């Protein structure tokens, strides 16, 4: 560290709180974006699988037949359902 003028050596509590809040928001946004990319890829994979098998999207089919077994199963199922509703024609 430098003792030169203009170099900030310490943050007060408010500044530290602001930095930590900004870092937390950045991490949360990165987590949301990663889930978004994973959901889009999963929706595409499910759609491809569904065309081959003829099976539609239900939670049971998504988990048992398609085989999505990750911890975020319900959240991912809901995301795939929203992607299908938004992207597929009625």
PyMOL Python script that loads the backbone (N, CA, C, O; Angstrom):
from pymol import cmd

cmd.read_pdbstr("""\
ATOM      1  N   UNK A   1       0.839  -1.178   0.000  1.00  0.00           N
ATOM      2  CA  UNK A   1       0.000   0.000   0.000  1.00  0.00           C
ATOM      3  C   UNK A   1       0.879   1.234   0.000  1.00  0.00           C
ATOM      4  O   UNK A   1       2.015   1.205   0.473  1.00  0.00           O
ATOM      5  N   UNK A   2       0.362   2.272  -0.514  1.00  0.00           N
ATOM      6  CA  UNK A   2       1.101   3.524  -0.618  1.00  0.00           C
ATOM      7  C   UNK A   2       0.531   4.546   0.353  1.00  0.00           C
ATOM      8  O   UNK A   2      -0.668   4.566   0.630  1.00  0.00           O
ATOM      9  N   UNK A   3       1.406   5.383   0.855  1.00  0.00           N
ATOM     10  CA  UNK A   3       0.978   6.466   1.724  1.00  0.00           C
ATOM     11  C   UNK A   3       0.893   7.780   0.962  1.00  0.00           C
ATOM     12  O   UNK A   3       0.791   8.847   1.566  1.00  0.00           O
ATOM     13  N   UNK A   4       0.936   7.703  -0.367  1.00  0.00           N
ATOM     14  CA  UNK A   4       0.916   8.923  -1.165  1.00  0.00           C
ATOM     15  C   UNK A   4      -0.445   9.584  -1.097  1.00  0.00           C
ATOM     16  O   UNK A   4      -1.458   8.909  -0.916  1.00  0.00           O
ATOM     17  N   UNK A   5      -0.475  10.913  -1.241  1.00  0.00           N
ATOM     18  CA  UNK A   5      -1.757  11.627  -1.216  1.00  0.00           C
ATOM     19  C   UNK A   5      -2.693  11.096  -2.309  1.00  0.00           C
ATOM     20  O   UNK A   5      -2.258  10.750  -3.407  1.00  0.00           O
ATOM     21  N   UNK A   6      -3.951  11.042  -1.986  1.00  0.00           N
ATOM     22  CA  UNK A   6      -4.936  10.584  -2.958  1.00  0.00           C
ATOM     23  C   UNK A   6      -5.190   9.094  -2.914  1.00  0.00           C
ATOM     24  O   UNK A   6      -6.158   8.619  -3.508  1.00  0.00           O
ATOM     25  N   UNK A   7      -4.350   8.348  -2.229  1.00  0.00           N
ATOM     26  CA  UNK A   7      -4.544   6.902  -2.123  1.00  0.00           C
ATOM     27  C   UNK A   7      -5.433   6.619  -0.917  1.00  0.00           C
ATOM     28  O   UNK A   7      -5.137   7.063   0.193  1.00  0.00           O
ATOM     29  N   UNK A   8      -6.492   5.902  -1.127  1.00  0.00           N
ATOM     30  CA  UNK A   8      -7.438   5.619  -0.043  1.00  0.00           C
ATOM     31  C   UNK A   8      -7.006   4.327   0.634  1.00  0.00           C
ATOM     32  O   UNK A   8      -6.969   3.267   0.010  1.00  0.00           O
ATOM     33  N   UNK A   9      -6.684   4.428   1.895  1.00  0.00           N
ATOM     34  CA  UNK A   9      -6.220   3.260   2.646  1.00  0.00           C
ATOM     35  C   UNK A   9      -7.352   2.558   3.378  1.00  0.00           C
ATOM     36  O   UNK A   9      -7.318   1.339   3.545  1.00  0.00           O
ATOM     37  N   UNK A  10      -8.337   3.299   3.808  1.00  0.00           N
ATOM     38  CA  UNK A  10      -9.409   2.708   4.578  1.00  0.00           C
ATOM     39  C   UNK A  10     -10.751   3.225   4.082  1.00  0.00           C
ATOM     40  O   UNK A  10     -10.872   4.350   3.598  1.00  0.00           O
ATOM     41  N   UNK A  11     -11.729   2.387   4.216  1.00  0.00           N
ATOM     42  CA  UNK A  11     -13.093   2.784   3.876  1.00  0.00           C
ATOM     43  C   UNK A  11     -13.874   2.956   5.167  1.00  0.00           C
ATOM     44  O   UNK A  11     -13.680   2.213   6.130  1.00  0.00           O
ATOM     45  N   UNK A  12     -14.756   3.943   5.175  1.00  0.00           N
ATOM     46  CA  UNK A  12     -15.624   4.057   6.344  1.00  0.00           C
ATOM     47  C   UNK A  12     -16.723   3.001   6.217  1.00  0.00           C
ATOM     48  O   UNK A  12     -16.813   2.327   5.191  1.00  0.00           O
ATOM     49  N   UNK A  13     -17.542   2.854   7.230  1.00  0.00           N
ATOM     50  CA  UNK A  13     -18.572   1.800   7.232  1.00  0.00           C
ATOM     51  C   UNK A  13     -19.556   1.926   6.073  1.00  0.00           C
ATOM     52  O   UNK A  13     -19.933   0.927   5.461  1.00  0.00           O
ATOM     53  N   UNK A  14     -19.960   3.126   5.782  1.00  0.00           N
ATOM     54  CA  UNK A  14     -20.911   3.334   4.680  1.00  0.00           C
ATOM     55  C   UNK A  14     -20.284   2.953   3.339  1.00  0.00           C
ATOM     56  O   UNK A  14     -20.937   2.332   2.500  1.00  0.00           O
ATOM     57  N   UNK A  15     -19.024   3.324   3.140  1.00  0.00           N
ATOM     58  CA  UNK A  15     -18.335   2.984   1.887  1.00  0.00           C
ATOM     59  C   UNK A  15     -18.150   1.472   1.772  1.00  0.00           C
ATOM     60  O   UNK A  15     -18.374   0.890   0.711  1.00  0.00           O
ATOM     61  N   UNK A  16     -17.741   0.847   2.866  1.00  0.00           N
ATOM     62  CA  UNK A  16     -17.573  -0.600   2.860  1.00  0.00           C
ATOM     63  C   UNK A  16     -18.908  -1.297   2.576  1.00  0.00           C
ATOM     64  O   UNK A  16     -18.963  -2.253   1.803  1.00  0.00           O
ATOM     65  N   UNK A  17     -19.968  -0.818   3.199  1.00  0.00           N
ATOM     66  CA  UNK A  17     -21.293  -1.394   2.958  1.00  0.00           C
ATOM     67  C   UNK A  17     -21.687  -1.235   1.499  1.00  0.00           C
ATOM     68  O   UNK A  17     -22.258  -2.154   0.912  1.00  0.00           O
ATOM     69  N   UNK A  18     -21.391  -0.087   0.907  1.00  0.00           N
ATOM     70  CA  UNK A  18     -21.724   0.147  -0.500  1.00  0.00           C
ATOM     71  C   UNK A  18     -20.937  -0.796  -1.411  1.00  0.00           C
ATOM     72  O   UNK A  18     -21.490  -1.347  -2.363  1.00  0.00           O
ATOM     73  N   UNK A  19     -19.656  -0.980  -1.122  1.00  0.00           N
ATOM     74  CA  UNK A  19     -18.824  -1.884  -1.920  1.00  0.00           C
ATOM     75  C   UNK A  19     -19.341  -3.317  -1.797  1.00  0.00           C
ATOM     76  O   UNK A  19     -19.466  -4.022  -2.798  1.00  0.00           O
ATOM     77  N   UNK A  20     -19.636  -3.739  -0.585  1.00  0.00           N
ATOM     78  CA  UNK A  20     -20.130  -5.100  -0.375  1.00  0.00           C
ATOM     79  C   UNK A  20     -21.487  -5.318  -1.039  1.00  0.00           C
ATOM     80  O   UNK A  20     -21.743  -6.385  -1.597  1.00  0.00           O
ATOM     81  N   UNK A  21     -22.345  -4.320  -0.980  1.00  0.00           N
ATOM     82  CA  UNK A  21     -23.657  -4.419  -1.637  1.00  0.00           C
ATOM     83  C   UNK A  21     -23.488  -4.509  -3.151  1.00  0.00           C
ATOM     84  O   UNK A  21     -24.183  -5.280  -3.813  1.00  0.00           O
ATOM     85  N   UNK A  22     -22.571  -3.728  -3.689  1.00  0.00           N
ATOM     86  CA  UNK A  22     -22.322  -3.751  -5.135  1.00  0.00           C
ATOM     87  C   UNK A  22     -21.771  -5.120  -5.546  1.00  0.00           C
ATOM     88  O   UNK A  22     -22.175  -5.666  -6.573  1.00  0.00           O
ATOM     89  N   UNK A  23     -20.863  -5.668  -4.760  1.00  0.00           N
ATOM     90  CA  UNK A  23     -20.312  -6.992  -5.063  1.00  0.00           C
ATOM     91  C   UNK A  23     -21.397  -8.060  -4.984  1.00  0.00           C
ATOM     92  O   UNK A  23     -21.457  -8.951  -5.831  1.00  0.00           O
ATOM     93  N   UNK A  24     -22.247  -7.974  -3.977  1.00  0.00           N
ATOM     94  CA  UNK A  24     -23.327  -8.947  -3.826  1.00  0.00           C
ATOM     95  C   UNK A  24     -24.288  -8.878  -5.008  1.00  0.00           C
ATOM     96  O   UNK A  24     -24.725  -9.912  -5.514  1.00  0.00           O
ATOM     97  N   UNK A  25     -24.619  -7.667  -5.449  1.00  0.00           N
ATOM     98  CA  UNK A  25     -25.508  -7.511  -6.607  1.00  0.00           C
ATOM     99  C   UNK A  25     -24.846  -8.052  -7.860  1.00  0.00           C
ATOM    100  O   UNK A  25     -25.506  -8.692  -8.678  1.00  0.00           O
ATOM    101  N   UNK A  26     -23.564  -7.810  -8.023  1.00  0.00           N
ATOM    102  CA  UNK A  26     -22.829  -8.326  -9.179  1.00  0.00           C
ATOM    103  C   UNK A  26     -22.859  -9.857  -9.182  1.00  0.00           C
ATOM    104  O   UNK A  26     -23.111 -10.476 -10.216  1.00  0.00           O
ATOM    105  N   UNK A  27     -22.601 -10.462  -8.014  1.00  0.00           N
ATOM    106  CA  UNK A  27     -22.636 -11.921  -7.910  1.00  0.00           C
ATOM    107  C   UNK A  27     -24.033 -12.473  -8.181  1.00  0.00           C
ATOM    108  O   UNK A  27     -24.181 -13.484  -8.867  1.00  0.00           O
ATOM    109  N   UNK A  28     -25.053 -11.812  -7.647  1.00  0.00           N
ATOM    110  CA  UNK A  28     -26.430 -12.256  -7.863  1.00  0.00           C
ATOM    111  C   UNK A  28     -26.805 -12.159  -9.344  1.00  0.00           C
ATOM    112  O   UNK A  28     -27.471 -13.042  -9.885  1.00  0.00           O
ATOM    113  N   UNK A  29     -26.372 -11.082  -9.985  1.00  0.00           N
ATOM    114  CA  UNK A  29     -26.658 -10.921 -11.408  1.00  0.00           C
ATOM    115  C   UNK A  29     -25.950 -11.999 -12.229  1.00  0.00           C
ATOM    116  O   UNK A  29     -26.528 -12.536 -13.174  1.00  0.00           O
ATOM    117  N   UNK A  30     -24.713 -12.314 -11.878  1.00  0.00           N
ATOM    118  CA  UNK A  30     -23.981 -13.367 -12.586  1.00  0.00           C
ATOM    119  C   UNK A  30     -24.676 -14.719 -12.408  1.00  0.00           C
ATOM    120  O   UNK A  30     -24.743 -15.512 -13.347  1.00  0.00           O
ATOM    121  N   UNK A  31     -25.184 -14.977 -11.217  1.00  0.00           N
ATOM    122  CA  UNK A  31     -25.916 -16.217 -10.950  1.00  0.00           C
ATOM    123  C   UNK A  31     -27.200 -16.280 -11.764  1.00  0.00           C
ATOM    124  O   UNK A  31     -27.532 -17.323 -12.327  1.00  0.00           O
ATOM    125  N   UNK A  32     -27.921 -15.165 -11.826  1.00  0.00           N
ATOM    126  CA  UNK A  32     -29.161 -15.121 -12.625  1.00  0.00           C
ATOM    127  C   UNK A  32     -28.871 -15.328 -14.108  1.00  0.00           C
ATOM    128  O   UNK A  32     -29.600 -16.050 -14.788  1.00  0.00           O
ATOM    129  N   UNK A  33     -27.817 -14.705 -14.608  1.00  0.00           N
ATOM    130  CA  UNK A  33     -27.473 -14.851 -16.031  1.00  0.00           C
ATOM    131  C   UNK A  33     -27.059 -16.287 -16.353  1.00  0.00           C
ATOM    132  O   UNK A  33     -27.412 -16.815 -17.408  1.00  0.00           O
ATOM    133  N   UNK A  34     -26.308 -16.920 -15.440  1.00  0.00           N
ATOM    134  CA  UNK A  34     -25.909 -18.313 -15.652  1.00  0.00           C
ATOM    135  C   UNK A  34     -27.142 -19.217 -15.693  1.00  0.00           C
ATOM    136  O   UNK A  34     -27.234 -20.110 -16.535  1.00  0.00           O
ATOM    137  N   UNK A  35     -28.085 -18.984 -14.785  1.00  0.00           N
ATOM    138  CA  UNK A  35     -29.319 -19.775 -14.791  1.00  0.00           C
ATOM    139  C   UNK A  35     -30.095 -19.520 -16.076  1.00  0.00           C
ATOM    140  O   UNK A  35     -30.647 -20.452 -16.662  1.00  0.00           O
ATOM    141  N   UNK A  36     -30.143 -18.283 -16.514  1.00  0.00           N
ATOM    142  CA  UNK A  36     -30.854 -17.947 -17.743  1.00  0.00           C
ATOM    143  C   UNK A  36     -30.268 -18.704 -18.934  1.00  0.00           C
ATOM    144  O   UNK A  36     -31.012 -19.277 -19.731  1.00  0.00           O
ATOM    145  N   UNK A  37     -28.948 -18.710 -19.059  1.00  0.00           N
ATOM    146  CA  UNK A  37     -28.312 -19.436 -20.169  1.00  0.00           C
ATOM    147  C   UNK A  37     -28.582 -20.935 -20.066  1.00  0.00           C
ATOM    148  O   UNK A  37     -28.843 -21.594 -21.073  1.00  0.00           O
ATOM    149  N   UNK A  38     -28.518 -21.466 -18.854  1.00  0.00           N
ATOM    150  CA  UNK A  38     -28.783 -22.885 -18.642  1.00  0.00           C
ATOM    151  C   UNK A  38     -30.238 -23.216 -18.976  1.00  0.00           C
ATOM    152  O   UNK A  38     -30.514 -24.262 -19.564  1.00  0.00           O
ATOM    153  N   UNK A  39     -31.159 -22.345 -18.612  1.00  0.00           N
ATOM    154  CA  UNK A  39     -32.576 -22.575 -18.889  1.00  0.00           C
ATOM    155  C   UNK A  39     -32.854 -22.564 -20.395  1.00  0.00           C
ATOM    156  O   UNK A  39     -33.622 -23.387 -20.894  1.00  0.00           O
ATOM    157  N   UNK A  40     -32.237 -21.644 -21.103  1.00  0.00           N
ATOM    158  CA  UNK A  40     -32.430 -21.584 -22.559  1.00  0.00           C
ATOM    159  C   UNK A  40     -31.892 -22.852 -23.210  1.00  0.00           C
ATOM    160  O   UNK A  40     -32.540 -23.426 -24.085  1.00  0.00           O
ATOM    161  N   UNK A  41     -30.706 -23.292 -22.785  1.00  0.00           N
ATOM    162  CA  UNK A  41     -30.123 -24.523 -23.332  1.00  0.00           C
ATOM    163  C   UNK A  41     -30.983 -25.738 -22.977  1.00  0.00           C
ATOM    164  O   UNK A  41     -31.180 -26.622 -23.811  1.00  0.00           O
ATOM    165  N   UNK A  42     -31.491 -25.785 -21.756  1.00  0.00           N
ATOM    166  CA  UNK A  42     -32.328 -26.904 -21.332  1.00  0.00           C
ATOM    167  C   UNK A  42     -33.652 -26.914 -22.093  1.00  0.00           C
ATOM    168  O   UNK A  42     -34.129 -27.976 -22.494  1.00  0.00           O
ATOM    169  N   UNK A  43     -34.244 -25.743 -22.292  1.00  0.00           N
ATOM    170  CA  UNK A  43     -35.493 -25.662 -23.059  1.00  0.00           C
ATOM    171  C   UNK A  43     -35.277 -26.157 -24.481  1.00  0.00           C
ATOM    172  O   UNK A  43     -36.128 -26.854 -25.034  1.00  0.00           O
ATOM    173  N   UNK A  44     -34.161 -25.804 -25.066  1.00  0.00           N
ATOM    174  CA  UNK A  44     -33.850 -26.267 -26.424  1.00  0.00           C
ATOM    175  C   UNK A  44     -33.665 -27.793 -26.436  1.00  0.00           C
ATOM    176  O   UNK A  44     -34.196 -28.486 -27.304  1.00  0.00           O
ATOM    177  N   UNK A  45     -32.906 -28.300 -25.460  1.00  0.00           N
ATOM    178  CA  UNK A  45     -32.687 -29.752 -25.388  1.00  0.00           C
ATOM    179  C   UNK A  45     -34.004 -30.489 -25.167  1.00  0.00           C
ATOM    180  O   UNK A  45     -34.248 -31.533 -25.772  1.00  0.00           O
ATOM    181  N   UNK A  46     -34.854 -29.939 -24.293  1.00  0.00           N
ATOM    182  CA  UNK A  46     -36.145 -30.580 -24.055  1.00  0.00           C
ATOM    183  C   UNK A  46     -36.993 -30.573 -25.324  1.00  0.00           C
ATOM    184  O   UNK A  46     -37.624 -31.576 -25.658  1.00  0.00           O
ATOM    185  N   UNK A  47     -37.006 -29.455 -26.024  1.00  0.00           N
ATOM    186  CA  UNK A  47     -37.810 -29.370 -27.248  1.00  0.00           C
ATOM    187  C   UNK A  47     -37.334 -30.381 -28.276  1.00  0.00           C
ATOM    188  O   UNK A  47     -38.154 -31.039 -28.917  1.00  0.00           O
ATOM    189  N   UNK A  48     -36.036 -30.517 -28.445  1.00  0.00           N
ATOM    190  CA  UNK A  48     -35.477 -31.504 -29.373  1.00  0.00           C
ATOM    191  C   UNK A  48     -35.881 -32.912 -28.950  1.00  0.00           C
ATOM    192  O   UNK A  48     -36.307 -33.714 -29.781  1.00  0.00           O
ATOM    193  N   UNK A  49     -35.749 -33.212 -27.667  1.00  0.00           N
ATOM    194  CA  UNK A  49     -36.134 -34.516 -27.126  1.00  0.00           C
ATOM    195  C   UNK A  49     -37.632 -34.749 -27.315  1.00  0.00           C
ATOM    196  O   UNK A  49     -38.057 -35.848 -27.673  1.00  0.00           O
ATOM    197  N   UNK A  50     -38.417 -33.721 -27.074  1.00  0.00           N
ATOM    198  CA  UNK A  50     -39.867 -33.827 -27.180  1.00  0.00           C
ATOM    199  C   UNK A  50     -40.309 -34.132 -28.614  1.00  0.00           C
ATOM    200  O   UNK A  50     -41.255 -34.892 -28.821  1.00  0.00           O
ATOM    201  N   UNK A  51     -39.645 -33.557 -29.581  1.00  0.00           N
ATOM    202  CA  UNK A  51     -39.962 -33.832 -30.997  1.00  0.00           C
ATOM    203  C   UNK A  51     -39.716 -35.304 -31.310  1.00  0.00           C
ATOM    204  O   UNK A  51     -40.495 -35.935 -32.024  1.00  0.00           O
ATOM    205  N   UNK A  52     -38.637 -35.838 -30.776  1.00  0.00           N
ATOM    206  CA  UNK A  52     -38.288 -37.236 -31.024  1.00  0.00           C
ATOM    207  C   UNK A  52     -39.248 -38.190 -30.312  1.00  0.00           C
ATOM    208  O   UNK A  52     -39.693 -39.177 -30.898  1.00  0.00           O
ATOM    209  N   UNK A  53     -39.565 -37.897 -29.061  1.00  0.00           N
ATOM    210  CA  UNK A  53     -40.382 -38.821 -28.267  1.00  0.00           C
ATOM    211  C   UNK A  53     -41.876 -38.587 -28.374  1.00  0.00           C
ATOM    212  O   UNK A  53     -42.674 -39.492 -28.135  1.00  0.00           O
ATOM    213  N   UNK A  54     -42.252 -37.366 -28.736  1.00  0.00           N
ATOM    214  CA  UNK A  54     -43.663 -37.020 -28.777  1.00  0.00           C
ATOM    215  C   UNK A  54     -44.238 -36.672 -27.410  1.00  0.00           C
ATOM    216  O   UNK A  54     -45.439 -36.427 -27.291  1.00  0.00           O
ATOM    217  N   UNK A  55     -43.405 -36.649 -26.388  1.00  0.00           N
ATOM    218  CA  UNK A  55     -43.866 -36.319 -25.041  1.00  0.00           C
ATOM    219  C   UNK A  55     -43.931 -34.811 -24.843  1.00  0.00           C
ATOM    220  O   UNK A  55     -43.053 -34.072 -25.287  1.00  0.00           O
ATOM    221  N   UNK A  56     -44.988 -34.370 -24.168  1.00  0.00           N
ATOM    222  CA  UNK A  56     -45.138 -32.957 -23.857  1.00  0.00           C
ATOM    223  C   UNK A  56     -44.497 -32.626 -22.515  1.00  0.00           C
ATOM    224  O   UNK A  56     -43.975 -33.496 -21.818  1.00  0.00           O
ATOM    225  N   UNK A  57     -44.552 -31.369 -22.183  1.00  0.00           N
ATOM    226  CA  UNK A  57     -43.920 -30.896 -20.959  1.00  0.00           C
ATOM    227  C   UNK A  57     -44.871 -30.997 -19.767  1.00  0.00           C
ATOM    228  O   UNK A  57     -45.865 -30.276 -19.680  1.00  0.00           O
ATOM    229  N   UNK A  58     -44.547 -31.898 -18.867  1.00  0.00           N
ATOM    230  CA  UNK A  58     -45.138 -31.951 -17.535  1.00  0.00           C
ATOM    231  C   UNK A  58     -43.962 -32.092 -16.580  1.00  0.00           C
ATOM    232  O   UNK A  58     -42.867 -32.478 -16.991  1.00  0.00           O
ATOM    233  N   UNK A  59     -44.182 -31.785 -15.322  1.00  0.00           N
ATOM    234  CA  UNK A  59     -43.071 -31.906 -14.375  1.00  0.00           C
ATOM    235  C   UNK A  59     -42.578 -33.348 -14.304  1.00  0.00           C
ATOM    236  O   UNK A  59     -41.373 -33.600 -14.281  1.00  0.00           O
ATOM    237  N   UNK A  60     -43.508 -34.280 -14.271  1.00  0.00           N
ATOM    238  CA  UNK A  60     -43.144 -35.698 -14.213  1.00  0.00           C
ATOM    239  C   UNK A  60     -42.307 -36.107 -15.423  1.00  0.00           C
ATOM    240  O   UNK A  60     -41.279 -36.768 -15.277  1.00  0.00           O
ATOM    241  N   UNK A  61     -42.745 -35.717 -16.609  1.00  0.00           N
ATOM    242  CA  UNK A  61     -42.011 -36.045 -17.825  1.00  0.00           C
ATOM    243  C   UNK A  61     -40.644 -35.369 -17.827  1.00  0.00           C
ATOM    244  O   UNK A  61     -39.648 -35.977 -18.219  1.00  0.00           O
ATOM    245  N   UNK A  62     -40.596 -34.126 -17.395  1.00  0.00           N
ATOM    246  CA  UNK A  62     -39.339 -33.367 -17.377  1.00  0.00           C
ATOM    247  C   UNK A  62     -38.301 -34.046 -16.484  1.00  0.00           C
ATOM    248  O   UNK A  62     -37.128 -34.150 -16.842  1.00  0.00           O
ATOM    249  N   UNK A  63     -38.752 -34.504 -15.322  1.00  0.00           N
ATOM    250  CA  UNK A  63     -37.823 -35.101 -14.358  1.00  0.00           C
ATOM    251  C   UNK A  63     -37.581 -36.584 -14.651  1.00  0.00           C
ATOM    252  O   UNK A  63     -36.432 -37.027 -14.670  1.00  0.00           O
ATOM    253  N   UNK A  64     -38.639 -37.347 -14.879  1.00  0.00           N
ATOM    254  CA  UNK A  64     -38.498 -38.801 -14.990  1.00  0.00           C
ATOM    255  C   UNK A  64     -38.116 -39.283 -16.386  1.00  0.00           C
ATOM    256  O   UNK A  64     -37.222 -40.118 -16.526  1.00  0.00           O
ATOM    257  N   UNK A  65     -38.774 -38.774 -17.410  1.00  0.00           N
ATOM    258  CA  UNK A  65     -38.505 -39.266 -18.763  1.00  0.00           C
ATOM    259  C   UNK A  65     -37.366 -38.503 -19.437  1.00  0.00           C
ATOM    260  O   UNK A  65     -36.439 -39.111 -19.973  1.00  0.00           O
ATOM    261  N   UNK A  66     -37.436 -37.186 -19.410  1.00  0.00           N
ATOM    262  CA  UNK A  66     -36.353 -36.371 -19.971  1.00  0.00           C
ATOM    263  C   UNK A  66     -35.109 -36.520 -19.103  1.00  0.00           C
ATOM    264  O   UNK A  66     -33.987 -36.472 -19.608  1.00  0.00           O
ATOM    265  N   UNK A  67     -35.303 -36.700 -17.811  1.00  0.00           N
ATOM    266  CA  UNK A  67     -34.194 -37.014 -16.920  1.00  0.00           C
ATOM    267  C   UNK A  67     -33.487 -35.841 -16.283  1.00  0.00           C
ATOM    268  O   UNK A  67     -32.311 -35.948 -15.933  1.00  0.00           O
ATOM    269  N   UNK A  68     -34.183 -34.708 -16.121  1.00  0.00           N
ATOM    270  CA  UNK A  68     -33.552 -33.571 -15.448  1.00  0.00           C
ATOM    271  C   UNK A  68     -33.542 -33.863 -13.955  1.00  0.00           C
ATOM    272  O   UNK A  68     -34.594 -33.890 -13.317  1.00  0.00           O
ATOM    273  N   UNK A  69     -32.354 -34.082 -13.396  1.00  0.00           N
ATOM    274  CA  UNK A  69     -32.236 -34.532 -12.007  1.00  0.00           C
ATOM    275  C   UNK A  69     -31.464 -33.562 -11.112  1.00  0.00           C
ATOM    276  O   UNK A  69     -31.034 -33.949 -10.026  1.00  0.00           O
ATOM    277  N   UNK A  70     -31.282 -32.329 -11.536  1.00  0.00           N
ATOM    278  CA  UNK A  70     -30.518 -31.387 -10.730  1.00  0.00           C
ATOM    279  C   UNK A  70     -31.378 -30.798  -9.621  1.00  0.00           C
ATOM    280  O   UNK A  70     -32.606 -30.876  -9.668  1.00  0.00           O
ATOM    281  N   UNK A  71     -30.724 -30.210  -8.626  1.00  0.00           N
ATOM    282  CA  UNK A  71     -31.422 -29.673  -7.453  1.00  0.00           C
ATOM    283  C   UNK A  71     -32.444 -28.598  -7.797  1.00  0.00           C
ATOM    284  O   UNK A  71     -33.440 -28.433  -7.093  1.00  0.00           O
ATOM    285  N   UNK A  72     -32.198 -27.877  -8.871  1.00  0.00           N
ATOM    286  CA  UNK A  72     -33.086 -26.779  -9.264  1.00  0.00           C
ATOM    287  C   UNK A  72     -34.206 -27.251 -10.187  1.00  0.00           C
ATOM    288  O   UNK A  72     -34.696 -26.483 -11.016  1.00  0.00           O
ATOM    289  N   UNK A  73     -34.610 -28.506 -10.046  1.00  0.00           N
ATOM    290  CA  UNK A  73     -35.581 -29.113 -10.960  1.00  0.00           C
ATOM    291  C   UNK A  73     -36.877 -28.339 -11.113  1.00  0.00           C
ATOM    292  O   UNK A  73     -37.316 -28.097 -12.237  1.00  0.00           O
ATOM    293  N   UNK A  74     -37.494 -27.951 -10.021  1.00  0.00           N
ATOM    294  CA  UNK A  74     -38.769 -27.223 -10.100  1.00  0.00           C
ATOM    295  C   UNK A  74     -38.551 -25.842 -10.722  1.00  0.00           C
ATOM    296  O   UNK A  74     -39.332 -25.409 -11.569  1.00  0.00           O
ATOM    297  N   UNK A  75     -37.501 -25.164 -10.307  1.00  0.00           N
ATOM    298  CA  UNK A  75     -37.193 -23.844 -10.862  1.00  0.00           C
ATOM    299  C   UNK A  75     -36.895 -23.952 -12.364  1.00  0.00           C
ATOM    300  O   UNK A  75     -37.338 -23.114 -13.149  1.00  0.00           O
ATOM    301  N   UNK A  76     -36.143 -24.987 -12.758  1.00  0.00           N
ATOM    302  CA  UNK A  76     -35.809 -25.159 -14.175  1.00  0.00           C
ATOM    303  C   UNK A  76     -37.051 -25.545 -14.973  1.00  0.00           C
ATOM    304  O   UNK A  76     -37.253 -25.043 -16.079  1.00  0.00           O
ATOM    305  N   UNK A  77     -37.875 -26.423 -14.434  1.00  0.00           N
ATOM    306  CA  UNK A  77     -39.120 -26.795 -15.107  1.00  0.00           C
ATOM    307  C   UNK A  77     -39.969 -25.548 -15.356  1.00  0.00           C
ATOM    308  O   UNK A  77     -40.475 -25.348 -16.460  1.00  0.00           O
ATOM    309  N   UNK A  78     -40.123 -24.715 -14.333  1.00  0.00           N
ATOM    310  CA  UNK A  78     -40.901 -23.483 -14.481  1.00  0.00           C
ATOM    311  C   UNK A  78     -40.298 -22.571 -15.550  1.00  0.00           C
ATOM    312  O   UNK A  78     -41.028 -21.959 -16.330  1.00  0.00           O
ATOM    313  N   UNK A  79     -38.972 -22.479 -15.587  1.00  0.00           N
ATOM    314  CA  UNK A  79     -38.311 -21.636 -16.592  1.00  0.00           C
ATOM    315  C   UNK A  79     -38.527 -22.196 -17.998  1.00  0.00           C
ATOM    316  O   UNK A  79     -38.816 -21.442 -18.927  1.00  0.00           O
ATOM    317  N   UNK A  80     -38.390 -23.503 -18.158  1.00  0.00           N
ATOM    318  CA  UNK A  80     -38.608 -24.126 -19.469  1.00  0.00           C
ATOM    319  C   UNK A  80     -40.049 -23.907 -19.912  1.00  0.00           C
ATOM    320  O   UNK A  80     -40.311 -23.626 -21.081  1.00  0.00           O
ATOM    321  N   UNK A  81     -40.965 -24.035 -18.986  1.00  0.00           N
ATOM    322  CA  UNK A  81     -42.377 -23.795 -19.300  1.00  0.00           C
ATOM    323  C   UNK A  81     -42.590 -22.352 -19.764  1.00  0.00           C
ATOM    324  O   UNK A  81     -43.299 -22.120 -20.743  1.00  0.00           O
ATOM    325  N   UNK A  82     -41.983 -21.377 -19.070  1.00  0.00           N
ATOM    326  CA  UNK A  82     -42.114 -19.968 -19.467  1.00  0.00           C
ATOM    327  C   UNK A  82     -41.473 -19.711 -20.825  1.00  0.00           C
ATOM    328  O   UNK A  82     -42.007 -18.944 -21.627  1.00  0.00           O
ATOM    329  N   UNK A  83     -40.341 -20.342 -21.089  1.00  0.00           N
ATOM    330  CA  UNK A  83     -39.675 -20.169 -22.383  1.00  0.00           C
ATOM    331  C   UNK A  83     -40.550 -20.733 -23.488  1.00  0.00           C
ATOM    332  O   UNK A  83     -40.699 -20.106 -24.537  1.00  0.00           O
ATOM    333  N   UNK A  84     -41.129 -21.904 -23.272  1.00  0.00           N
ATOM    334  CA  UNK A  84     -42.016 -22.486 -24.281  1.00  0.00           C
ATOM    335  C   UNK A  84     -43.218 -21.587 -24.523  1.00  0.00           C
ATOM    336  O   UNK A  84     -43.594 -21.353 -25.672  1.00  0.00           O
ATOM    337  N   UNK A  85     -43.824 -21.081 -23.459  1.00  0.00           N
ATOM    338  CA  UNK A  85     -44.998 -20.222 -23.602  1.00  0.00           C
ATOM    339  C   UNK A  85     -44.649 -18.943 -24.357  1.00  0.00           C
ATOM    340  O   UNK A  85     -45.458 -18.439 -25.136  1.00  0.00           O
ATOM    341  N   UNK A  86     -43.463 -18.425 -24.133  1.00  0.00           N
ATOM    342  CA  UNK A  86     -43.062 -17.173 -24.782  1.00  0.00           C
ATOM    343  C   UNK A  86     -42.609 -17.381 -26.224  1.00  0.00           C
ATOM    344  O   UNK A  86     -42.796 -16.499 -27.063  1.00  0.00           O
ATOM    345  N   UNK A  87     -42.021 -18.525 -26.518  1.00  0.00           N
ATOM    346  CA  UNK A  87     -41.381 -18.696 -27.817  1.00  0.00           C
ATOM    347  C   UNK A  87     -42.175 -19.524 -28.822  1.00  0.00           C
ATOM    348  O   UNK A  87     -42.032 -19.333 -30.029  1.00  0.00           O
ATOM    349  N   UNK A  88     -42.995 -20.422 -28.345  1.00  0.00           N
ATOM    350  CA  UNK A  88     -43.713 -21.285 -29.285  1.00  0.00           C
ATOM    351  C   UNK A  88     -45.039 -20.669 -29.699  1.00  0.00           C
ATOM    352  O   UNK A  88     -45.728 -20.062 -28.879  1.00  0.00           O
ATOM    353  N   UNK A  89     -45.396 -20.819 -30.951  1.00  0.00           N
ATOM    354  CA  UNK A  89     -46.689 -20.278 -31.387  1.00  0.00           C
ATOM    355  C   UNK A  89     -47.828 -21.041 -30.729  1.00  0.00           C
ATOM    356  O   UNK A  89     -47.691 -22.218 -30.393  1.00  0.00           O
ATOM    357  N   UNK A  90     -48.955 -20.356 -30.547  1.00  0.00           N
ATOM    358  CA  UNK A  90     -50.111 -21.020 -29.913  1.00  0.00           C
ATOM    359  C   UNK A  90     -50.688 -22.125 -30.771  1.00  0.00           C
ATOM    360  O   UNK A  90     -51.657 -22.772 -30.375  1.00  0.00           O
TER     361      UNK A  90
END
""", "prot")
cmd.dss("prot")
cmd.show_as("cartoon", "prot")
cmd.util.cbc("prot")
cmd.orient("prot")
